[in-house]
Structures are given as structure tokens and as C-alpha cells.
Amino acid sequence: MTAPLRTLDRRAFVSRLMAACPDALTVAGLGAPAYDLFAAGDRDTSFYLWGGMGGAAAMGLGLALAQPERSVVVLTGDGEQLMGLGALATIGAQRPPNLTIVVLDNGRYGETGMQETHTSLGTSLAGVAAACGLTWAETVTTTEALRDLARRVRARGGCGLAQVLVRAESPARALPPRDGRLLQGRFRASLGLPAA
């Protein structure tokens, strides 16, 4: 089996997606997705996971169900989504129309030494998502597809997953705040909720 070509610049892709979806509530999985989101411009509506590998999609599901009038984007990596495959089955059962999972797939475990993940060995996360019943699932290999992805996020017209094939590189870290109470408090305030 030939490995898919991973040519997209992850940081540029995230920056353009966030610029096109300024009102989206965004959950970023640990590591590079959080760095990419922070580099795109810190917002009170961005929630960065500093731990809990595998939990970003499940957290996004809860947020989408609690905030049905808001677009919710989960930015995660292939390694984290592989760890949280069970969440895709639950998401497929619920299918909140305002949830979009964006998997930044470099085929590597970027936080532990760039070892190959199963997506380098033939696993299609878009295929898994489709089999789990998400409304749509696609593999993104070009920047031109970003416009359609942003439109889907804004329209809240169906629960989906975009497996974005990005280059296996490690851009400079852009570290978001690490204070969990600060992140929680400002995120809740952005939703008009009292501090916990």
C-alpha cells in the first residue's frame, strides 16, 4: 500500500481555517494542534487541552451538544484521534450538526519522537468516521478544500471529520496559557456562563 502524500503546511492551514471561522468554539488537543491554534491567534473561545490524550473529540461532542447554536471545531492530531477511536462511535450515534473534527494527520506521534502512527500504515480516519456514522468524512489534501471545510463549519449542516494530510514537521512551539483555571474561566465567560 502506498502512503498518502502529506504536503499541506499545518500551521498555515489552521490559521486560514480559524480566520474563515472566527465565531467557532474550538477545542485543541494536546501538543501541536494547541500550538497551531495559539499561533493562529489566541481567543477566549479557544480551549487548549494540556493533557488527556484522546479526549479532544469527546470534549468537542459535549460542547456541541451543550451549545447547539454555535459551530464547534475540534483540532486534533492523528495520534490522539487514534487513541480516542471510541469517541467517533459515540459522535456517530449523536451526530450533532454543529461539530467538525479536524484531524491534522502527519502520520507521526509528534510529541514523543515522530514515530509512525497507523495512518502511515494504511488506517484511514476518514474511513473510520464514515463507518461510525458521521454525516460526512473526507480526506483533505489541498488548500483549495479549505474553503468548503470552512463553509461546512459555519453552516452547522452536519457532523463531520476532515482528515487533513499535513507535512511531518515540527514548527516552533507557540505555547498557549497552561493555567487550567484561567482557560476554563475565560472560556465559560465567553459563553456567558458564571465561573465554576
Backbone bond lengths (Angstrom), bond angles and torsions (degrees), N, CA, C in turn:
res aa  C-N    CA-C-N  psi(-1)  N-CA   C-N-CA  omega(-1)  CA-C   N-CA-C  phi
1 M - - - 1.450 - - 1.527 109.36 -
2 T 1.309 117.11 133.25 1.451 122.22 178.97 1.519 109.88 -85.48
3 A 1.332 116.11 130.86 1.466 120.44 178.85 1.532 109.51 -68.63
4 P 1.334 117.09 141.88 1.468 119.30 178.77 1.526 110.89 -66.45
5 L 1.317 115.99 150.24 1.461 120.73 177.75 1.515 109.87 -75.82
6 R 1.305 115.26 128.90 1.458 121.44 178.74 1.531 106.98 -112.36
7 T 1.328 116.14 100.85 1.467 119.74 -172.24 1.523 113.85 -119.87
8 L 1.318 118.57 -11.47 1.458 119.99 -174.75 1.529 111.35 -76.96
9 D 1.323 115.52 147.57 1.457 123.26 175.19 1.521 107.62 -84.52
10 R 1.319 116.91 111.78 1.472 121.14 -173.29 1.522 112.60 -60.22
11 R 1.311 117.20 -45.15 1.463 119.45 -175.63 1.520 111.09 -66.97
12 A 1.324 117.33 -41.17 1.463 120.91 177.92 1.523 110.56 -65.55
13 F 1.329 117.36 -39.58 1.458 121.37 179.77 1.532 110.20 -62.20
14 V 1.327 116.96 -48.25 1.465 120.75 -179.80 1.526 110.48 -62.80
15 S 1.318 117.06 -42.98 1.460 120.55 179.86 1.527 111.09 -59.71
16 R 1.313 117.16 -45.55 1.472 120.63 -179.68 1.533 111.20 -67.79
17 L 1.328 117.49 -38.60 1.462 120.26 179.22 1.526 110.66 -64.86
18 M 1.321 116.91 -44.43 1.467 119.88 -179.58 1.523 111.41 -66.69
19 A 1.328 117.38 -36.59 1.465 120.36 177.06 1.528 110.83 -64.63
20 A 1.329 116.50 -33.29 1.465 121.01 -179.50 1.527 112.25 -81.94
21 C 1.324 117.35 -14.12 1.477 121.94 -178.12 1.533 109.83 -130.41
22 P 1.331 117.53 61.49 1.463 120.38 -171.82 1.524 114.56 -66.12
23 D 1.327 118.26 -20.13 1.463 120.41 -177.19 1.523 113.73 -98.03
24 A 1.321 117.31 1.26 1.466 120.27 -177.44 1.521 111.27 -71.90
25 L 1.322 114.84 141.50 1.460 121.27 168.11 1.519 105.78 -81.52
26 T 1.328 117.48 131.58 1.458 119.95 -172.18 1.517 111.57 -127.82
27 V 1.321 115.24 129.69 1.459 122.75 174.08 1.519 106.53 -110.15
28 A 1.327 116.42 126.30 1.462 120.67 179.46 1.520 109.65 -112.09
29 G 1.319 115.59 127.48 1.453 120.89 176.20 1.510 110.85 -66.18
30 L 1.336 114.63 168.42 1.457 118.05 -174.51 1.520 112.09 -66.44
31 G 1.324 115.01 155.12 1.454 121.11 176.95 1.513 113.59 81.04
32 A 1.325 115.23 -138.98 1.458 121.85 -171.10 1.530 114.82 -54.04
33 P 1.351 120.71 -40.59 1.463 117.59 178.06 1.538 112.50 -59.31
34 A 1.333 116.80 -37.72 1.470 119.76 177.22 1.530 110.45 -66.94
35 Y 1.327 117.09 -41.28 1.464 120.12 178.62 1.532 110.38 -63.48
36 D 1.338 116.28 -41.55 1.463 120.51 -179.99 1.524 111.05 -63.87
37 L 1.330 116.60 -43.34 1.463 120.38 -179.92 1.526 110.49 -64.18
38 F 1.325 117.07 -44.61 1.461 120.51 179.46 1.526 110.69 -62.98
39 A 1.329 117.00 -41.22 1.463 120.90 179.12 1.527 111.43 -63.91
40 A 1.333 117.34 -27.45 1.467 121.56 179.36 1.527 112.01 -74.99
41 G 1.328 117.34 -11.19 1.460 121.54 -179.57 1.512 110.35 123.73
42 D 1.307 116.08 113.14 1.465 120.98 -178.04 1.519 110.47 -67.62
43 R 1.318 115.03 135.91 1.469 121.79 179.01 1.522 109.05 -134.00
44 D 1.320 116.26 152.61 1.461 119.67 175.27 1.515 111.50 -64.67
45 T 1.330 117.41 -21.88 1.464 122.28 -179.54 1.526 112.53 -90.54
46 S 1.341 116.10 13.09 1.467 121.22 174.98 1.525 108.40 -103.64
47 F 1.321 116.51 130.77 1.465 120.78 176.86 1.521 108.00 -119.97
48 Y 1.322 115.31 120.18 1.459 122.21 -176.02 1.525 109.54 -101.45
49 L 1.320 116.44 125.00 1.463 120.25 175.81 1.530 108.66 -88.52
50 W 1.289 116.65 121.18 1.454 120.68 178.25 1.517 111.32 -94.60
51 G 1.289 118.20 -7.77 1.449 122.35 179.65 1.513 108.36 -153.47
52 G 1.304 117.03 -166.70 1.454 120.00 177.14 1.517 112.67 70.26
53 M 1.353 117.07 46.64 1.454 119.47 -178.76 1.526 110.52 -54.32
54 G 1.315 115.62 132.03 1.454 121.75 -178.71 1.518 112.75 97.62
55 G 1.338 117.55 -4.93 1.456 120.48 -173.66 1.513 116.82 -98.97
56 A 1.324 118.26 -4.89 1.463 119.29 -173.83 1.530 112.80 -63.13
57 A 1.324 117.48 -45.67 1.472 119.53 -178.37 1.523 111.34 -65.71
58 A 1.325 117.29 -39.75 1.463 120.10 178.22 1.525 110.99 -64.72
59 M 1.321 116.69 -40.08 1.464 119.59 177.50 1.528 110.06 -65.03
60 G 1.322 116.88 -40.85 1.460 120.43 177.28 1.518 111.89 -61.48
61 L 1.332 117.08 -37.71 1.463 120.66 177.24 1.526 110.66 -60.72
62 G 1.313 116.32 -48.39 1.469 119.28 179.22 1.516 111.82 -60.04
63 L 1.314 116.66 -42.33 1.459 121.15 179.57 1.524 111.19 -64.77
64 A 1.332 116.74 -43.26 1.471 120.27 179.59 1.521 111.28 -62.94
65 L 1.321 117.54 -39.58 1.467 120.56 178.23 1.530 111.37 -68.04
66 A 1.331 116.74 -35.91 1.470 120.89 -178.52 1.524 112.64 -78.58
67 Q 1.355 117.21 -24.33 1.468 121.92 -176.77 1.531 109.95 -126.49
68 P 1.335 118.05 65.45 1.473 120.23 -172.14 1.526 114.69 -65.13
69 E 1.314 118.82 -17.41 1.462 121.56 -179.63 1.523 112.55 -90.99
70 R 1.325 116.76 0.76 1.460 121.63 -179.11 1.525 110.04 -115.32
71 S 1.314 116.71 144.28 1.466 121.51 172.12 1.523 108.20 -75.07
72 V 1.324 116.48 135.27 1.457 122.18 179.07 1.525 108.46 -121.55
73 V 1.332 115.22 126.92 1.461 121.89 177.88 1.520 108.22 -116.56
74 V 1.328 115.85 131.12 1.459 121.61 171.14 1.520 107.04 -106.36
75 L 1.324 116.31 123.20 1.466 121.86 172.98 1.518 107.14 -103.99
76 T 1.309 116.71 119.33 1.454 120.28 -178.41 1.518 109.11 -143.21
77 G 1.317 115.67 170.40 1.456 120.42 177.73 1.514 110.57 -103.93
78 D 1.323 115.92 168.21 1.458 119.87 -179.36 1.526 111.46 -65.06
79 G 1.340 117.72 -38.86 1.460 119.95 179.23 1.511 111.82 -62.36
80 E 1.330 116.79 -44.80 1.465 120.40 179.38 1.523 111.11 -66.21
81 Q 1.333 118.17 -42.75 1.462 119.53 -178.72 1.521 111.07 -67.72
82 L 1.322 117.56 -34.48 1.466 119.60 174.92 1.526 110.69 -61.83
83 M 1.337 116.45 -36.78 1.458 119.70 178.50 1.528 110.95 -69.62
84 G 1.322 117.63 -27.67 1.462 121.89 -177.34 1.520 113.32 -108.83
85 L 1.332 117.98 37.88 1.467 120.20 -177.84 1.526 112.54 -59.34
86 G 1.319 116.66 -34.88 1.464 119.50 -179.22 1.519 112.60 -59.69
87 A 1.323 116.81 -30.74 1.465 119.82 178.70 1.520 111.21 -62.25
88 L 1.329 117.63 -32.23 1.466 119.64 179.91 1.526 111.25 -64.15
89 A 1.334 117.33 -35.40 1.470 119.80 177.42 1.524 110.64 -65.53
90 T 1.318 117.04 -41.59 1.464 120.61 178.70 1.522 110.56 -68.00
91 I 1.316 116.66 -41.34 1.465 120.41 177.30 1.532 109.96 -62.14
92 G 1.344 116.80 -40.90 1.459 120.59 178.34 1.514 112.80 -64.62
93 A 1.329 117.06 -30.22 1.471 120.63 177.26 1.524 111.05 -74.57
94 Q 1.332 117.06 -33.49 1.469 121.59 -177.17 1.538 112.71 -89.77
95 R 1.318 116.87 -41.20 1.460 125.15 -179.92 1.540 115.36 45.88
96 P 1.326 118.77 56.20 1.467 117.80 175.77 1.529 109.41 -65.34
97 P 1.321 118.53 128.07 1.466 121.20 -173.00 1.529 114.34 -68.67
98 N 1.321 117.05 -9.61 1.460 121.18 -177.02 1.526 112.98 -101.20
99 L 1.337 118.68 9.89 1.461 122.34 -176.28 1.523 111.67 -107.30
100 T 1.335 115.73 126.49 1.459 122.43 174.42 1.521 108.33 -126.60
101 I 1.323 116.21 125.70 1.454 121.78 176.89 1.525 107.43 -103.10
102 V 1.313 116.11 123.61 1.460 122.20 178.92 1.524 107.41 -111.87
103 V 1.317 115.84 109.86 1.465 121.20 179.73 1.521 108.02 -96.29
104 L 1.322 116.20 114.90 1.456 122.36 176.64 1.522 106.50 -84.74
105 D 1.326 115.52 97.06 1.460 122.19 -169.45 1.526 111.12 -100.23
106 N 1.341 114.81 103.68 1.466 119.51 174.86 1.531 111.50 -102.38
107 G 1.332 116.17 2.40 1.455 120.26 179.60 1.511 113.59 71.14
108 R 1.330 116.89 18.92 1.467 122.06 -174.69 1.527 111.58 -140.95
109 Y 1.321 114.51 154.40 1.463 121.27 168.46 1.525 106.36 -90.27
110 G 1.319 116.66 92.18 1.452 121.75 -172.47 1.508 115.07 -67.21
111 E 1.312 117.59 -26.64 1.458 119.80 -175.97 1.521 113.65 -86.68
112 T 1.325 117.83 -9.43 1.466 119.34 -174.38 1.521 113.89 -124.53
113 G 1.327 118.18 11.62 1.448 119.03 175.66 1.509 115.87 124.03
114 M 1.328 117.78 12.11 1.470 122.86 175.73 1.528 113.72 65.87
115 Q 1.331 117.12 30.91 1.461 119.48 172.88 1.530 108.70 -68.64
116 E 1.346 116.35 152.07 1.458 120.44 179.39 1.530 111.31 -65.49
117 T 1.326 115.67 140.98 1.460 120.43 170.49 1.528 107.85 -96.71
118 H 1.303 116.02 175.19 1.466 120.42 179.87 1.524 112.76 -66.67
119 T 1.348 117.66 -20.16 1.468 117.70 176.89 1.522 110.69 -69.19
120 S 1.327 117.97 -21.91 1.469 121.27 172.92 1.516 111.49 -76.12
121 L 1.321 114.84 -16.48 1.460 120.36 -175.31 1.525 112.90 -109.58
122 G 1.343 116.87 12.74 1.454 119.70 172.84 1.514 117.15 117.09
123 T 1.328 118.89 -10.31 1.464 119.80 179.06 1.528 109.90 -73.47
124 S 1.320 116.33 128.73 1.462 122.23 177.36 1.519 108.73 -104.05
125 L 1.315 117.15 110.93 1.462 119.67 177.81 1.527 111.06 -67.77
126 A 1.328 117.59 -31.68 1.468 119.61 174.49 1.526 109.64 -64.25
127 G 1.325 117.40 -39.80 1.462 121.31 177.03 1.514 112.26 -64.40
128 V 1.327 116.85 -40.83 1.466 121.13 177.52 1.524 109.86 -63.75
129 A 1.334 116.56 -44.56 1.465 120.60 179.95 1.525 111.27 -61.39
130 A 1.319 117.20 -42.71 1.468 120.60 177.86 1.526 110.50 -62.70
131 A 1.330 117.04 -41.88 1.460 120.51 179.51 1.517 111.94 -66.65
132 C 1.331 116.72 -26.21 1.465 121.06 178.29 1.528 112.50 -81.98
133 G 1.322 117.91 -7.19 1.455 120.68 174.63 1.510 116.27 98.11
134 L 1.337 118.87 12.02 1.454 118.44 174.68 1.521 108.78 -61.48
135 T 1.310 117.04 151.85 1.459 121.78 -175.54 1.525 112.03 -61.15
136 W 1.318 116.57 -37.94 1.459 121.52 178.46 1.522 108.76 -148.26
137 A 1.302 115.30 153.10 1.467 122.53 175.66 1.508 107.77 -152.80
138 E 1.331 115.97 136.28 1.449 119.59 -178.21 1.514 111.13 -148.28
139 T 1.314 114.82 156.68 1.454 122.07 172.81 1.519 107.17 -102.75
140 V 1.325 116.19 125.13 1.460 122.36 -176.78 1.525 108.50 -103.54
141 T 1.333 115.47 123.39 1.458 120.22 -178.50 1.525 112.72 -124.33
142 T 1.335 117.84 -4.21 1.460 120.96 -177.83 1.524 110.61 -133.40
143 T 1.318 116.18 153.20 1.463 119.86 177.23 1.530 111.11 -68.57
144 E 1.335 117.29 -23.03 1.460 120.26 179.64 1.534 110.86 -63.31
145 A 1.315 117.46 -29.48 1.463 121.25 -179.19 1.523 111.94 -71.38
146 L 1.322 117.77 -14.90 1.456 121.11 -178.64 1.527 111.46 -61.84
147 R 1.320 117.65 -37.68 1.464 120.67 -179.11 1.526 110.90 -59.96
148 D 1.334 117.25 -44.95 1.469 120.52 178.71 1.524 111.27 -67.07
149 L 1.323 116.99 -38.10 1.461 120.33 178.28 1.523 110.49 -62.88
150 A 1.329 117.61 -45.88 1.466 121.24 178.77 1.525 110.86 -62.05
151 R 1.326 116.76 -39.46 1.475 120.16 178.03 1.524 110.23 -61.63
152 R 1.327 116.88 -43.12 1.469 120.05 178.68 1.522 111.38 -61.89
153 V 1.335 116.82 -41.83 1.462 120.21 178.89 1.518 109.78 -59.96
154 R 1.310 117.25 -50.41 1.467 121.25 -176.24 1.531 112.42 -65.84
155 A 1.331 117.76 -35.57 1.470 122.07 -176.10 1.524 113.04 -74.56
156 R 1.347 117.58 -22.12 1.474 121.32 -177.07 1.530 110.33 51.32
157 G 1.339 115.26 42.92 1.450 120.20 -174.85 1.510 115.85 -99.58
158 G 1.308 118.50 8.20 1.461 119.00 178.91 1.514 111.56 165.88
159 C 1.286 115.30 138.61 1.461 122.38 -179.75 1.529 109.55 -71.73
160 G 1.335 117.09 126.07 1.446 117.78 -176.51 1.511 114.98 -150.13
161 L 1.319 113.96 173.43 1.461 122.28 178.96 1.519 109.18 -134.70
162 A 1.326 115.44 131.05 1.458 122.39 174.15 1.521 108.13 -113.11
163 Q 1.318 116.12 117.91 1.456 122.11 175.88 1.521 106.11 -93.60
164 V 1.336 116.17 102.89 1.453 122.75 -173.27 1.530 108.56 -95.80
165 L 1.315 116.53 116.19 1.462 121.00 -176.42 1.526 110.00 -83.89
166 V 1.340 115.15 106.66 1.460 122.02 -176.07 1.530 110.13 -111.82
167 R 1.319 115.01 157.89 1.464 120.41 178.70 1.533 110.56 -64.22
168 A 1.310 115.99 147.88 1.467 122.01 176.61 1.520 108.18 -84.92
169 E 1.307 114.71 85.90 1.455 120.88 178.67 1.515 109.06 -140.87
170 S 1.292 117.12 164.09 1.465 121.47 -177.81 1.520 109.56 -123.00
171 P 1.339 116.83 89.21 1.468 118.29 177.60 1.524 109.78 -65.54
172 A 1.317 116.37 163.12 1.462 121.11 179.25 1.526 110.03 -54.45
173 R 1.303 115.39 139.43 1.462 119.26 -179.60 1.520 110.87 -70.39
174 A 1.316 114.98 135.01 1.457 122.95 172.48 1.524 104.48 -116.17
175 L 1.311 116.71 100.99 1.464 121.05 -168.23 1.524 112.16 -88.43
176 P 1.335 116.95 118.56 1.466 120.50 174.35 1.528 110.08 -73.83
177 P 1.330 117.01 171.08 1.467 119.09 177.21 1.535 111.05 -56.03
178 R 1.322 115.85 145.38 1.465 120.88 179.76 1.524 112.48 -102.89
179 D 1.299 117.24 -3.86 1.465 121.71 -177.54 1.528 109.01 -78.64
180 G 1.330 116.10 105.58 1.467 121.42 -177.34 1.514 113.50 -60.18
181 R 1.331 117.26 -38.18 1.468 119.45 179.68 1.526 110.71 -67.72
182 L 1.319 116.69 -38.74 1.464 120.23 176.68 1.520 110.62 -62.09
183 L 1.335 116.74 -48.45 1.466 120.74 -179.30 1.523 110.87 -61.31
184 Q 1.329 116.54 -45.44 1.464 120.51 179.32 1.525 110.83 -62.74
185 G 1.331 116.68 -45.61 1.463 120.54 -176.72 1.515 112.67 -63.25
186 R 1.321 116.98 -45.53 1.462 118.01 -177.84 1.521 111.49 -71.96
187 F 1.350 117.42 -32.96 1.447 120.20 177.11 1.528 110.39 -65.52
188 R 1.324 116.75 -46.30 1.470 120.40 177.66 1.533 110.68 -61.17
189 A 1.318 117.14 -41.88 1.474 120.49 179.65 1.534 110.37 -62.56
190 S 1.337 117.53 -37.03 1.467 120.12 179.64 1.530 111.57 -65.23
191 L 1.340 116.23 -22.20 1.460 121.43 177.71 1.522 112.50 -95.34
192 G 1.328 116.03 1.72 1.461 120.48 -179.50 1.513 112.86 76.88
193 L 1.333 116.67 22.40 1.466 121.50 -179.55 1.517 109.37 -100.63
194 P 1.341 116.99 149.31 1.463 119.26 177.07 1.526 110.86 -69.58
195 A 1.319 114.86 158.72 1.462 120.03 176.04 1.527 109.47 -61.13
196 A 1.321 116.00 144.73 1.472 120.13 -179.46 1.506 110.65 -80.10
